[in-house]
Amino acid sequence: MSQKVIKKTKSKSKIKLEKPKLYKVLMHNDNYTTMEFVIAILQTVFNKSQEEAVRIMLKIHNNGIGECGVYPYDIAISKVELTHYLAKKNEFPLKCSIEPVEE
């Protein structure tokens, strides 16, 4: 009669978490949305200080586009959707978009 020997080994699974891909939220200039509204959105939706909001608003105004922040995809999309909702509610055509951050 032969005996089988079974060795139990503890295998440790190492889960390697990857950092989430990041996306830039970009705000686009238009001829109808007021500067005050853009500043208010930057402060409330993107948590910018008054000074930083004014700086970003001027960049958007002068260059046609400006970066509001860098976030993981889900957060970036949420901020864009909230911005579009608030703009529509206040009858402004303000638009935002996202683009992946170059690594």
N, C-alpha and C positions, 0 to 999 in steps of 0.2 A: 504494500500500500504506500503510495507516494503522497507526500504532504506538499501543499502549495503555501508558500509564504507570501503574504501580501504586505508590502510596506506602505504605510500611510505617510505621506509627506504633506507638510503644510505648504501650500503654494500661496504666496502673497500676490494678489493682483494689484498691480500698480496702475492707478488711473491717472493719466496725465491730462490735466485740464489745460485747455488752450485759452488764451485771452480772447475775448470776443472781438470780432472785427469792428472797427470804429468807423463812424460816418460823420462827415461835416454837414451841419445844417446851414444852408445858405438862404439868405433873404434877398429878394430881387426888388429893385427900384421900380416904381411906377409913378405916373404923374398925378395921382389922385389921393393916395394914402398920405395923411398928414405926418409930419415929422414927430409930432407929439404922440400920435398913436403908435408909431414904430418904437419910440422910446418906451412907452408903456408896455408894449409886448415884450421887448427885450428885458425889462425889469421883472415883469410878472411871470412870463413863460420860461425865460432863459436865466432868471435869477441874476441879472447883471446889476451892478451899482449904477447910480445916475451918471457918473462920469464915463464909465465904460459903455453904457447904453448910448450916450451922446456920441462917443467916438465911433462906435459901430454904425450908428445911424448916418453919420457924416460920410463914412466910407461907402455905405450903400448908396447914398445920395450922389456922391462924386464919381464912383466907379461903376455904378449900376448893379453891383452885387456885393454882399459882405457875409462873412462867416459869423454865425451866432454862437456856435459851440461845436464840440466834438463829443459824440455819444455812441453807445452800442445801438444797433439797428432798431430795436423795439422802442427805446427811449427817443431816438431821433424821429421816428415815424410819429410817435405820440405828440411830440412837440410841434411837428409840422401840422398835424391834424388839428391840434388845439389852436394854433395860430390861424389856420384857414377858417375855423369855426368862428373865432372871435372877430376876424376881419369881415366875414360875411355878415355876422350879426350887427356889426357897426357900419355896414354898407361900404366897405373898402375892398378893392381888388388885390390886396397884398398877397403875394405868393412866396412860398418857400420851397426848397428842394433839398435833397440829400445827395451826397456823392461819397464813395468810399475814400478813406484816408490812404494815401500812398504809403506803402511800408518801405 
